[in-house]
Amino acid sequence: MIISASTDYRQAAKRRLPPFLFHYADGGSYSEHTLRHNVDDLADIGLRQRVLKDMSSLSLETELFGEPMSMPIALAPVGLTGMYARRGEVQAARAAASKGIPFTLSTVSVCPIDEVASAIDRPIWFQLYVLKDRGFMKHVLERAKAAGVKTLVFTVDMPVPGARYRDAHSGMSGKHGGIRRMAQAVTHPRWAWDVGLHGRPHDLGNVSDYRGQPTELEDYIAWLGDNFDPSISWKDLEWIREFWDGPMIIKGILDAEDAREAVRFGADGIVVSNHGGRQLDGVPSTARALPAIADAVKGDIAILADSGVRNGLDVVRMIASGADTVLLGRAFIYALATAGEAGVAHLLELFEKEMRVAMTLTGAHSIADLGADSLVSGLGHGAK
């Protein structure tokens, strides 16, 4: 079977994965309205078609923080990526590096920083939360520096975990979770063989390194719940800004005033994001929030965006709406779960082809040509 789009990878991942893992990646918070609006509002953005523009020369290449990129895409931090394929963070990082784009390692990855960073010849990005255990934060930042990480992605929209009811229903959390997950693994033998048996250790590599003992999936939710910090404020990031001498990106901005605060703070970039609809249901989709934020801070700070991106056309829409770079989360996880490194590589090829078609038909010879003039109004409630 030839898989032609990320939506096909989603269906394939659903068949292959135990339900607790599929729904952990696929689900959102509360009633999942924002999760759905992320996709629908982005798809509603109208593009202005142009013809006879001599599109024989077209480039997707760009640069961010002095780092060359073959296209304005990076792989987003996704917790437990190593549970979706054998040593999944390594496989995804290899696919990204081979395509010439960044890979972002999550704090709560299965593979530790050293394992992933040493697997490729391109620096990875590293994502960190504000946690109560500041000793862990300092430890993991030192490990990231030692591993050659230059860019830090700091997630600030998770002072408390969102209300993700799918996780309780699927067995990721809740009563008898361990037994339920084991039963699901038995009924998904391909995943059980590839990841369950040969993908060990199944722990949070960065956390286990700090604690000096395994932090396995059973401890995952409890550890997160104990360590997220609802008292977080901008002053809590000051020591990190002083400690970290590379680019620092603030992830989880959804309001123009918060974007201005990030500029005042001295951040190098922001990610316009609602955490993929996994935190507060009812907030605006990224597609709706992005234009106002771009109007407020474009040119003062690098603007990245995520949530709802399912194809290369969506990337073009995000760039035209004000983003400099787009992060892929669920899209690459579905591909990774289906076919490992090869699946992610194929997905990125699809995104590149889709971007080239969209840019050719909008008359954009380069990423810099994509902007408000590439959009039209009146095609949907997400259009400008």
Contacts in CASP RR format, 6 or more apart in sequence:
PFRMAT RR
TARGET T0000
AUTHOR 0000-0000-0000
METHOD contacts of the structure
MODEL  1
MIISASTDYRQAAKRRLPPFLFHYADGGSYSEHTLRHNVDDLADIGLRQR
VLKDMSSLSLETELFGEPMSMPIALAPVGLTGMYARRGEVQAARAAASKG
IPFTLSTVSVCPIDEVASAIDRPIWFQLYVLKDRGFMKHVLERAKAAGVK
TLVFTVDMPVPGARYRDAHSGMSGKHGGIRRMAQAVTHPRWAWDVGLHGR
PHDLGNVSDYRGQPTELEDYIAWLGDNFDPSISWKDLEWIREFWDGPMII
KGILDAEDAREAVRFGADGIVVSNHGGRQLDGVPSTARALPAIADAVKGD
IAILADSGVRNGLDVVRMIASGADTVLLGRAFIYALATAGEAGVAHLLEL
FEKEMRVAMTLTGAHSIADLGADSLVSGLGHGAK
3 9 0 8 1.000
3 12 0 8 1.000
3 338 0 8 1.000
3 346 0 8 1.000
4 350 0 8 1.000
5 310 0 8 1.000
5 311 0 8 1.000
5 350 0 8 1.000
6 310 0 8 1.000
6 311 0 8 1.000
6 331 0 8 1.000
6 334 0 8 1.000
6 335 0 8 1.000
6 347 0 8 1.000
6 350 0 8 1.000
7 310 0 8 1.000
9 331 0 8 1.000
9 334 0 8 1.000
9 335 0 8 1.000
9 337 0 8 1.000
9 338 0 8 1.000
9 343 0 8 1.000
9 347 0 8 1.000
10 26 0 8 1.000
10 330 0 8 1.000
10 334 0 8 1.000
12 334 0 8 1.000
12 337 0 8 1.000
12 338 0 8 1.000
13 22 0 8 1.000
13 25 0 8 1.000
13 84 0 8 1.000
13 333 0 8 1.000
13 334 0 8 1.000
13 335 0 8 1.000
13 337 0 8 1.000
13 338 0 8 1.000
14 22 0 8 1.000
14 26 0 8 1.000
16 188 0 8 1.000
16 190 0 8 1.000
16 191 0 8 1.000
16 337 0 8 1.000
16 338 0 8 1.000
17 84 0 8 1.000
17 188 0 8 1.000
17 191 0 8 1.000
17 337 0 8 1.000
18 181 0 8 1.000
18 184 0 8 1.000
18 185 0 8 1.000
18 187 0 8 1.000
18 188 0 8 1.000
18 191 0 8 1.000
19 170 0 8 1.000
19 171 0 8 1.000
19 184 0 8 1.000
20 167 0 8 1.000
20 170 0 8 1.000
20 171 0 8 1.000
20 172 0 8 1.000
20 177 0 8 1.000
20 180 0 8 1.000
20 181 0 8 1.000
20 184 0 8 1.000
21 80 0 8 1.000
21 83 0 8 1.000
21 84 0 8 1.000
21 172 0 8 1.000
21 191 0 8 1.000
21 337 0 8 1.000
22 170 0 8 1.000
22 337 0 8 1.000
23 166 0 8 1.000
23 167 0 8 1.000
23 169 0 8 1.000
23 170 0 8 1.000
23 172 0 8 1.000
24 80 0 8 1.000
24 166 0 8 1.000
24 167 0 8 1.000
24 170 0 8 1.000
24 172 0 8 1.000
25 78 0 8 1.000
25 84 0 8 1.000
25 330 0 8 1.000
25 333 0 8 1.000
25 334 0 8 1.000
25 337 0 8 1.000
26 166 0 8 1.000
26 330 0 8 1.000
27 35 0 8 1.000
27 164 0 8 1.000
27 166 0 8 1.000
27 278 0 8 1.000
28 34 0 8 1.000
28 35 0 8 1.000
28 164 0 8 1.000
28 166 0 8 1.000
28 276 0 8 1.000
28 277 0 8 1.000
28 278 0 8 1.000
28 281 0 8 1.000
29 35 0 8 1.000
29 162 0 8 1.000
29 163 0 8 1.000
29 164 0 8 1.000
29 277 0 8 1.000
29 278 0 8 1.000
29 279 0 8 1.000
29 280 0 8 1.000
29 281 0 8 1.000
30 163 0 8 1.000
30 165 0 8 1.000
30 281 0 8 1.000
30 282 0 8 1.000
31 281 0 8 1.000
32 277 0 8 1.000
32 281 0 8 1.000
33 281 0 8 1.000
33 282 0 8 1.000
34 274 0 8 1.000
34 276 0 8 1.000
34 277 0 8 1.000
34 280 0 8 1.000
34 281 0 8 1.000
34 282 0 8 1.000
34 283 0 8 1.000
34 284 0 8 1.000
34 285 0 8 1.000
35 276 0 8 1.000
35 277 0 8 1.000
35 278 0 8 1.000
35 281 0 8 1.000
37 282 0 8 1.000
37 284 0 8 1.000
37 285 0 8 1.000
37 288 0 8 1.000
38 274 0 8 1.000
38 276 0 8 1.000
38 277 0 8 1.000
38 285 0 8 1.000
38 286 0 8 1.000
38 287 0 8 1.000
38 307 0 8 1.000
38 308 0 8 1.000
39 308 0 8 1.000
39 310 0 8 1.000
40 285 0 8 1.000
41 285 0 8 1.000
41 287 0 8 1.000
41 288 0 8 1.000
41 381 0 8 1.000
41 382 0 8 1.000
42 285 0 8 1.000
42 286 0 8 1.000
42 287 0 8 1.000
42 308 0 8 1.000
42 309 0 8 1.000
42 314 0 8 1.000
42 317 0 8 1.000
42 318 0 8 1.000
42 382 0 8 1.000
43 314 0 8 1.000
44 287 0 8 1.000
44 379 0 8 1.000
44 380 0 8 1.000
44 381 0 8 1.000
44 382 0 8 1.000
44 383 0 8 1.000
45 287 0 8 1.000
45 317 0 8 1.000
45 320 0 8 1.000
45 321 0 8 1.000
45 375 0 8 1.000
45 379 0 8 1.000
45 380 0 8 1.000
45 382 0 8 1.000
45 383 0 8 1.000
45 384 0 8 1.000
46 317 0 8 1.000
46 375 0 8 1.000
46 376 0 8 1.000
46 377 0 8 1.000
46 378 0 8 1.000
46 379 0 8 1.000
46 380 0 8 1.000
46 382 0 8 1.000
46 383 0 8 1.000
46 384 0 8 1.000
47 316 0 8 1.000
47 317 0 8 1.000
47 320 0 8 1.000
47 358 0 8 1.000
47 361 0 8 1.000
47 362 0 8 1.000
47 374 0 8 1.000
47 375 0 8 1.000
47 376 0 8 1.000
48 362 0 8 1.000
48 373 0 8 1.000
48 374 0 8 1.000
48 375 0 8 1.000
48 376 0 8 1.000
49 361 0 8 1.000
49 362 0 8 1.000
50 361 0 8 1.000
50 362 0 8 1.000
50 363 0 8 1.000
51 361 0 8 1.000
53 363 0 8 1.000
53 365 0 8 1.000
55 359 0 8 1.000
55 360 0 8 1.000
55 363 0 8 1.000
55 365 0 8 1.000
57 365 0 8 1.000
58 356 0 8 1.000
58 359 0 8 1.000
58 360 0 8 1.000
58 364 0 8 1.000
58 365 0 8 1.000
58 366 0 8 1.000
59 365 0 8 1.000
59 366 0 8 1.000
59 367 0 8 1.000
60 70 0 8 1.000
60 71 0 8 1.000
60 72 0 8 1.000
60 352 0 8 1.000
60 355 0 8 1.000
60 356 0 8 1.000
60 359 0 8 1.000
60 367 0 8 1.000
61 68 0 8 1.000
61 69 0 8 1.000
61 70 0 8 1.000
61 71 0 8 1.000
61 366 0 8 1.000
61 367 0 8 1.000
62 68 0 8 1.000
62 69 0 8 1.000
62 71 0 8 1.000
62 72 0 8 1.000
62 324 0 8 1.000
62 325 0 8 1.000
62 367 0 8 1.000
63 69 0 8 1.000
64 72 0 8 1.000
64 102 0 8 1.000
64 302 0 8 1.000
64 324 0 8 1.000
64 325 0 8 1.000
65 150 0 8 1.000
65 151 0 8 1.000
65 246 0 8 1.000
65 247 0 8 1.000
65 268 0 8 1.000
65 302 0 8 1.000
67 102 0 8 1.000
67 123 0 8 1.000
67 150 0 8 1.000
67 151 0 8 1.000
68 100 0 8 1.000
69 100 0 8 1.000
69 101 0 8 1.000
69 102 0 8 1.000
69 325 0 8 1.000
70 99 0 8 1.000
70 100 0 8 1.000
70 101 0 8 1.000
70 352 0 8 1.000
71 99 0 8 1.000
71 101 0 8 1.000
71 315 0 8 1.000
71 351 0 8 1.000
71 352 0 8 1.000
71 355 0 8 1.000
71 367 0 8 1.000
72 315 0 8 1.000
72 319 0 8 1.000
72 323 0 8 1.000
72 324 0 8 1.000
72 325 0 8 1.000
72 326 0 8 1.000
72 367 0 8 1.000
73 101 0 8 1.000
73 315 0 8 1.000
73 325 0 8 1.000
73 326 0 8 1.000
73 327 0 8 1.000
73 328 0 8 1.000
73 348 0 8 1.000
73 351 0 8 1.000
74 96 0 8 1.000
74 101 0 8 1.000
74 102 0 8 1.000
74 103 0 8 1.000
74 104 0 8 1.000
74 125 0 8 1.000
74 304 0 8 1.000
74 325 0 8 1.000
74 326 0 8 1.000
74 327 0 8 1.000
74 328 0 8 1.000
75 92 0 8 1.000
75 93 0 8 1.000
75 96 0 8 1.000
75 101 0 8 1.000
75 102 0 8 1.000
75 103 0 8 1.000
75 104 0 8 1.000
75 327 0 8 1.000
75 328 0 8 1.000
75 329 0 8 1.000
75 332 0 8 1.000
75 344 0 8 1.000
76 104 0 8 1.000
76 306 0 8 1.000
76 327 0 8 1.000
76 328 0 8 1.000
76 329 0 8 1.000
76 332 0 8 1.000
77 104 0 8 1.000
77 105 0 8 1.000
77 106 0 8 1.000
77 107 0 8 1.000
77 125 0 8 1.000
77 127 0 8 1.000
77 153 0 8 1.000
77 155 0 8 1.000
78 106 0 8 1.000
78 329 0 8 1.000
78 332 0 8 1.000
78 333 0 8 1.000
79 106 0 8 1.000
79 107 0 8 1.000
79 108 0 8 1.000
79 109 0 8 1.000
80 106 0 8 1.000
80 108 0 8 1.000
80 109 0 8 1.000
80 110 0 8 1.000
80 217 0 8 1.000
80 220 0 8 1.000
81 88 0 8 1.000
81 89 0 8 1.000
81 92 0 8 1.000
81 106 0 8 1.000
81 109 0 8 1.000
81 110 0 8 1.000
81 111 0 8 1.000
81 333 0 8 1.000
81 336 0 8 1.000
82 88 0 8 1.000
82 89 0 8 1.000
82 109 0 8 1.000
82 110 0 8 1.000
82 111 0 8 1.000
82 195 0 8 1.000
82 199 0 8 1.000
83 110 0 8 1.000
83 195 0 8 1.000
83 202 0 8 1.000
83 217 0 8 1.000
84 195 0 8 1.000
84 333 0 8 1.000
84 336 0 8 1.000
84 337 0 8 1.000
85 91 0 8 1.000
85 92 0 8 1.000
85 194 0 8 1.000
85 195 0 8 1.000
85 336 0 8 1.000
85 337 0 8 1.000
85 340 0 8 1.000
85 341 0 8 1.000
86 194 0 8 1.000
86 195 0 8 1.000
86 198 0 8 1.000
86 199 0 8 1.000
87 110 0 8 1.000
87 111 0 8 1.000
87 115 0 8 1.000
87 199 0 8 1.000
88 110 0 8 1.000
88 111 0 8 1.000
88 336 0 8 1.000
88 340 0 8 1.000
89 103 0 8 1.000
89 105 0 8 1.000
89 106 0 8 1.000
89 109 0 8 1.000
89 110 0 8 1.000
89 111 0 8 1.000
89 115 0 8 1.000
89 116 0 8 1.000
90 111 0 8 1.000
90 115 0 8 1.000
90 116 0 8 1.000
90 119 0 8 1.000
91 336 0 8 1.000
91 340 0 8 1.000
91 341 0 8 1.000
91 344 0 8 1.000
92 103 0 8 1.000
92 332 0 8 1.000
92 336 0 8 1.000
92 340 0 8 1.000
92 341 0 8 1.000
92 344 0 8 1.000
93 103 0 8 1.000
93 105 0 8 1.000
93 116 0 8 1.000
93 119 0 8 1.000
93 120 0 8 1.000
93 124 0 8 1.000
94 119 0 8 1.000
94 120 0 8 1.000
94 341 0 8 1.000
95 340 0 8 1.000
95 341 0 8 1.000
95 342 0 8 1.000
95 343 0 8 1.000
95 344 0 8 1.000
95 345 0 8 1.000
95 348 0 8 1.000
96 102 0 8 1.000
96 103 0 8 1.000
96 120 0 8 1.000
96 122 0 8 1.000
96 344 0 8 1.000
96 348 0 8 1.000
97 103 0 8 1.000
97 120 0 8 1.000
97 121 0 8 1.000
97 122 0 8 1.000
98 345 0 8 1.000
99 345 0 8 1.000
99 348 0 8 1.000
99 349 0 8 1.000
99 352 0 8 1.000
100 122 0 8 1.000
101 348 0 8 1.000
102 122 0 8 1.000
102 123 0 8 1.000
102 124 0 8 1.000
102 125 0 8 1.000
102 151 0 8 1.000
103 116 0 8 1.000
103 120 0 8 1.000
103 124 0 8 1.000
103 125 0 8 1.000
104 124 0 8 1.000
104 125 0 8 1.000
104 126 0 8 1.000
104 127 0 8 1.000
104 153 0 8 1.000
104 327 0 8 1.000
105 111 0 8 1.000
105 113 0 8 1.000
105 116 0 8 1.000
105 124 0 8 1.000
105 125 0 8 1.000
105 126 0 8 1.000
105 127 0 8 1.000
106 127 0 8 1.000
107 126 0 8 1.000
107 127 0 8 1.000
107 128 0 8 1.000
107 129 0 8 1.000
107 140 0 8 1.000
107 206 0 8 1.000
107 207 0 8 1.000
108 204 0 8 1.000
108 206 0 8 1.000
108 207 0 8 1.000
108 220 0 8 1.000
108 224 0 8 1.000
109 116 0 8 1.000
109 204 0 8 1.000
109 205 0 8 1.000
109 206 0 8 1.000
110 201 0 8 1.000
110 202 0 8 1.000
110 203 0 8 1.000
110 204 0 8 1.000
110 205 0 8 1.000
111 205 0 8 1.000
112 143 0 8 1.000
112 205 0 8 1.000
112 206 0 8 1.000
112 208 0 8 1.000
112 209 0 8 1.000
113 124 0 8 1.000
113 126 0 8 1.000
113 140 0 8 1.000
113 143 0 8 1.000
113 144 0 8 1.000
113 147 0 8 1.000
113 149 0 8 1.000
113 206 0 8 1.000
114 143 0 8 1.000
114 147 0 8 1.000
116 124 0 8 1.000
117 123 0 8 1.000
117 124 0 8 1.000
117 147 0 8 1.000
117 148 0 8 1.000
117 149 0 8 1.000
118 147 0 8 1.000
123 148 0 8 1.000
123 149 0 8 1.000
123 150 0 8 1.000
123 151 0 8 1.000
124 147 0 8 1.000
124 149 0 8 1.000
125 149 0 8 1.000
125 150 0 8 1.000
125 151 0 8 1.000
125 152 0 8 1.000
125 153 0 8 1.000
126 140 0 8 1.000
126 144 0 8 1.000
126 149 0 8 1.000
126 151 0 8 1.000
126 152 0 8 1.000
126 153 0 8 1.000
127 152 0 8 1.000
127 153 0 8 1.000
127 154 0 8 1.000
127 155 0 8 1.000
127 251 0 8 1.000
128 137 0 8 1.000
128 140 0 8 1.000
128 141 0 8 1.000
128 152 0 8 1.000
128 153 0 8 1.000
128 154 0 8 1.000
128 155 0 8 1.000
128 240 0 8 1.000
129 154 0 8 1.000
129 155 0 8 1.000
129 158 0 8 1.000
129 227 0 8 1.000
129 228 0 8 1.000
130 137 0 8 1.000
130 154 0 8 1.000
130 156 0 8 1.000
130 159 0 8 1.000
130 229 0 8 1.000
130 232 0 8 1.000
130 236 0 8 1.000
130 237 0 8 1.000
131 137 0 8 1.000
131 227 0 8 1.000
131 228 0 8 1.000
131 229 0 8 1.000
132 226 0 8 1.000
132 227 0 8 1.000
132 228 0 8 1.000
132 229 0 8 1.000
133 227 0 8 1.000
135 210 0 8 1.000
136 207 0 8 1.000
136 210 0 8 1.000
136 227 0 8 1.000
137 240 0 8 1.000
138 243 0 8 1.000
139 209 0 8 1.000
139 210 0 8 1.000
140 206 0 8 1.000
140 210 0 8 1.000
141 152 0 8 1.000
141 240 0 8 1.000
141 243 0 8 1.000
141 244 0 8 1.000
143 206 0 8 1.000
143 209 0 8 1.000
144 152 0 8 1.000
150 246 0 8 1.000
150 247 0 8 1.000
151 246 0 8 1.000
151 247 0 8 1.000
151 248 0 8 1.000
151 249 0 8 1.000
152 240 0 8 1.000
152 244 0 8 1.000
152 246 0 8 1.000
152 247 0 8 1.000
152 248 0 8 1.000
152 249 0 8 1.000
153 249 0 8 1.000
153 251 0 8 1.000
153 271 0 8 1.000
154 237 0 8 1.000
154 240 0 8 1.000
154 248 0 8 1.000
154 249 0 8 1.000
154 250 0 8 1.000
154 251 0 8 1.000
155 251 0 8 1.000
155 252 0 8 1.000
155 275 0 8 1.000
156 232 0 8 1.000
156 237 0 8 1.000
156 250 0 8 1.000
156 251 0 8 1.000
156 252 0 8 1.000
156 253 0 8 1.000
157 251 0 8 1.000
157 252 0 8 1.000
157 254 0 8 1.000
157 273 0 8 1.000
157 274 0 8 1.000
157 275 0 8 1.000
157 279 0 8 1.000
158 228 0 8 1.000
158 275 0 8 1.000
158 279 0 8 1.000
159 228 0 8 1.000
159 229 0 8 1.000
159 230 0 8 1.000
159 231 0 8 1.000
159 232 0 8 1.000
160 225 0 8 1.000
160 228 0 8 1.000
160 230 0 8 1.000
161 221 0 8 1.000
161 224 0 8 1.000
161 225 0 8 1.000
161 228 0 8 1.000
162 278 0 8 1.000
162 279 0 8 1.000
162 280 0 8 1.000
163 281 0 8 1.000
164 278 0 8 1.000
166 172 0 8 1.000
167 173 0 8 1.000
167 174 0 8 1.000
167 221 0 8 1.000
168 174 0 8 1.000
170 180 0 8 1.000
171 177 0 8 1.000
171 178 0 8 1.000
171 180 0 8 1.000
171 181 0 8 1.000
171 184 0 8 1.000
172 181 0 8 1.000
172 221 0 8 1.000
173 221 0 8 1.000
178 218 0 8 1.000
181 217 0 8 1.000
185 191 0 8 1.000
185 192 0 8 1.000
185 196 0 8 1.000
186 192 0 8 1.000
196 202 0 8 1.000
201 208 0 8 1.000
201 214 0 8 1.000
201 216 0 8 1.000
202 216 0 8 1.000
202 217 0 8 1.000
203 214 0 8 1.000
203 215 0 8 1.000
203 216 0 8 1.000
203 217 0 8 1.000
204 215 0 8 1.000
204 216 0 8 1.000
204 220 0 8 1.000
204 223 0 8 1.000
205 215 0 8 1.000
207 215 0 8 1.000
207 223 0 8 1.000
208 214 0 8 1.000
208 215 0 8 1.000
215 223 0 8 1.000
229 236 0 8 1.000
234 261 0 8 1.000
234 265 0 8 1.000
237 250 0 8 1.000
237 265 0 8 1.000
240 248 0 8 1.000
241 248 0 8 1.000
241 265 0 8 1.000
241 266 0 8 1.000
241 267 0 8 1.000
246 268 0 8 1.000
247 268 0 8 1.000
247 269 0 8 1.000
248 266 0 8 1.000
248 267 0 8 1.000
248 268 0 8 1.000
248 269 0 8 1.000
249 267 0 8 1.000
249 268 0 8 1.000
249 269 0 8 1.000
249 270 0 8 1.000
249 271 0 8 1.000
249 302 0 8 1.000
249 304 0 8 1.000
250 262 0 8 1.000
250 265 0 8 1.000
250 267 0 8 1.000
250 269 0 8 1.000
250 270 0 8 1.000
250 271 0 8 1.000
251 270 0 8 1.000
251 271 0 8 1.000
251 273 0 8 1.000
251 304 0 8 1.000
252 270 0 8 1.000
252 271 0 8 1.000
252 272 0 8 1.000
252 273 0 8 1.000
252 274 0 8 1.000
252 275 0 8 1.000
253 259 0 8 1.000
253 262 0 8 1.000
253 270 0 8 1.000
253 271 0 8 1.000
253 272 0 8 1.000
253 273 0 8 1.000
253 293 0 8 1.000
254 272 0 8 1.000
254 273 0 8 1.000
254 274 0 8 1.000
254 283 0 8 1.000
254 284 0 8 1.000
254 286 0 8 1.000
254 289 0 8 1.000
254 293 0 8 1.000
255 289 0 8 1.000
255 293 0 8 1.000
256 292 0 8 1.000
256 293 0 8 1.000
256 295 0 8 1.000
256 296 0 8 1.000
256 297 0 8 1.000
257 296 0 8 1.000
259 270 0 8 1.000
259 272 0 8 1.000
259 293 0 8 1.000
259 296 0 8 1.000
259 297 0 8 1.000
259 301 0 8 1.000
260 296 0 8 1.000
260 297 0 8 1.000
262 269 0 8 1.000
262 270 0 8 1.000
262 297 0 8 1.000
262 301 0 8 1.000
263 297 0 8 1.000
263 300 0 8 1.000
263 301 0 8 1.000
267 301 0 8 1.000
268 301 0 8 1.000
268 302 0 8 1.000
269 301 0 8 1.000
269 302 0 8 1.000
269 303 0 8 1.000
269 304 0 8 1.000
270 293 0 8 1.000
270 297 0 8 1.000
270 301 0 8 1.000
270 302 0 8 1.000
270 303 0 8 1.000
270 304 0 8 1.000
271 304 0 8 1.000
271 305 0 8 1.000
271 306 0 8 1.000
271 327 0 8 1.000
272 286 0 8 1.000
272 289 0 8 1.000
272 290 0 8 1.000
272 293 0 8 1.000
272 303 0 8 1.000
272 304 0 8 1.000
272 305 0 8 1.000
272 306 0 8 1.000
272 323 0 8 1.000
273 286 0 8 1.000
273 305 0 8 1.000
273 306 0 8 1.000
273 307 0 8 1.000
273 327 0 8 1.000
274 280 0 8 1.000
274 283 0 8 1.000
274 284 0 8 1.000
274 285 0 8 1.000
274 286 0 8 1.000
274 289 0 8 1.000
274 307 0 8 1.000
275 307 0 8 1.000
276 286 0 8 1.000
276 306 0 8 1.000
276 307 0 8 1.000
276 308 0 8 1.000
276 330 0 8 1.000
277 283 0 8 1.000
277 307 0 8 1.000
285 307 0 8 1.000
285 308 0 8 1.000
286 305 0 8 1.000
286 306 0 8 1.000
286 307 0 8 1.000
286 308 0 8 1.000
286 318 0 8 1.000
287 308 0 8 1.000
287 317 0 8 1.000
287 318 0 8 1.000
287 321 0 8 1.000
287 382 0 8 1.000
288 382 0 8 1.000
290 303 0 8 1.000
290 305 0 8 1.000
290 318 0 8 1.000
290 321 0 8 1.000
290 322 0 8 1.000
290 323 0 8 1.000
291 321 0 8 1.000
291 322 0 8 1.000
291 384 0 8 1.000
293 303 0 8 1.000
294 303 0 8 1.000
294 321 0 8 1.000
294 322 0 8 1.000
294 323 0 8 1.000
297 303 0 8 1.000
298 322 0 8 1.000
302 324 0 8 1.000
302 325 0 8 1.000
303 322 0 8 1.000
303 323 0 8 1.000
303 324 0 8 1.000
303 325 0 8 1.000
304 323 0 8 1.000
304 324 0 8 1.000
304 325 0 8 1.000
304 326 0 8 1.000
304 327 0 8 1.000
305 318 0 8 1.000
305 321 0 8 1.000
305 322 0 8 1.000
305 323 0 8 1.000
305 325 0 8 1.000
305 326 0 8 1.000
305 327 0 8 1.000
306 326 0 8 1.000
306 327 0 8 1.000
306 328 0 8 1.000
306 329 0 8 1.000
308 314 0 8 1.000
308 330 0 8 1.000
309 315 0 8 1.000
309 318 0 8 1.000
309 326 0 8 1.000
309 327 0 8 1.000
309 328 0 8 1.000
309 329 0 8 1.000
309 331 0 8 1.000
310 331 0 8 1.000
311 331 0 8 1.000
311 350 0 8 1.000
311 351 0 8 1.000
311 354 0 8 1.000
312 350 0 8 1.000
312 351 0 8 1.000
312 352 0 8 1.000
312 354 0 8 1.000
312 355 0 8 1.000
312 358 0 8 1.000
313 354 0 8 1.000
313 355 0 8 1.000
313 357 0 8 1.000
313 358 0 8 1.000
314 326 0 8 1.000
315 326 0 8 1.000
315 351 0 8 1.000
315 354 0 8 1.000
315 355 0 8 1.000
316 355 0 8 1.000
316 358 0 8 1.000
316 359 0 8 1.000
316 362 0 8 1.000
316 364 0 8 1.000
316 370 0 8 1.000
316 374 0 8 1.000
318 326 0 8 1.000
319 326 0 8 1.000
319 367 0 8 1.000
319 370 0 8 1.000
319 371 0 8 1.000
320 362 0 8 1.000
320 370 0 8 1.000
320 371 0 8 1.000
320 372 0 8 1.000
320 374 0 8 1.000
320 375 0 8 1.000
321 371 0 8 1.000
321 375 0 8 1.000
321 384 0 8 1.000
322 371 0 8 1.000
328 351 0 8 1.000
331 347 0 8 1.000
332 344 0 8 1.000
332 347 0 8 1.000
332 348 0 8 1.000
335 343 0 8 1.000
335 344 0 8 1.000
335 346 0 8 1.000
335 347 0 8 1.000
336 343 0 8 1.000
336 344 0 8 1.000
339 346 0 8 1.000
359 365 0 8 1.000
359 369 0 8 1.000
359 370 0 8 1.000
362 370 0 8 1.000
362 374 0 8 1.000
363 369 0 8 1.000
364 370 0 8 1.000
364 374 0 8 1.000
372 384 0 8 1.000
375 383 0 8 1.000
375 384 0 8 1.000
376 383 0 8 1.000
376 384 0 8 1.000
377 383 0 8 1.000
377 384 0 8 1.000
END
